[in-house]
Amino acid sequence: MEKSLKKSRGRPKAIEATDLRRRIISAAHSCFVTHGFGKTTTAMIASEAKISKRDLYRLFPSKPELFGEVIRNRKQAILDLPRPADEKLSPLDTLCRIFRLDLDDQAAAERDAMLNLFARESLQYPELSDLIYDTGIIRSREELIEWLEEQKRSGILVLGDTVDCAGLMMDVVFGALLPRRRNKEAIDRKWQSQMIRGRLAIILKGLDAVR
């Protein structure tokens, strides 16, 4: 009886630690997107999470480590890979899901903010490039190549160089999601998704893959 009581007392602490970790990552995401990596301090993150810096350092000893965790937690919002083995969608519909054209307005805005953060911070802080790779964002490019290779092996897509094809698709999609000029008006997400879908269809038509 005494042992079971001790076990039950331990569970809330585990739940509390998980919740604390989630709060810290959410707070860090908000701070990094708003202020950038360089201007964000651990004090700002602790304040946003409403915790002490001591609790923050207990779970995340360094700011780069926390930045990496934010990336890892948002990876699927940028490229939804790998895909389910039993997926039966057309190549175009699958690509639309891979590139997350199915996100609602709020989720899409958060995705765009993360993309801007990666693009901006990797230029200002080259040491973060390896971190971005290690935590999975750039790894997604390799996963897209693997998906294309599988489509090629299955005879679904007629492809030459899958590396070039993956690069082309990412340039087309992310080029549309990250315009060179800042948008002064609210983005029409439905129009944006249809536009990107149309561009992907053009690529697939060139590959003789639209049926």
Buried (B, 14 or more C-beta within 10 A) or exposed (E): EEEEEEEEEEEEEEEEEEEBEEBBBBBBBBBBBEEBBEEBEBEBBBBBBEBEEEBBEEBBEEBBEBBBBBBBBBBEBBBBBEBEEEEEEEBBBBBBBBBBBEBEEEEBBBBBBBBBBBEEBBEEBEEBBEBBBEBBBBBBBEBBBBBBBBBBEEEBBEBEEBBEBBBEBBEBBBEBBEEEEEEEEEBEBEEBBEEBBEBBBEBBEEBEBBE
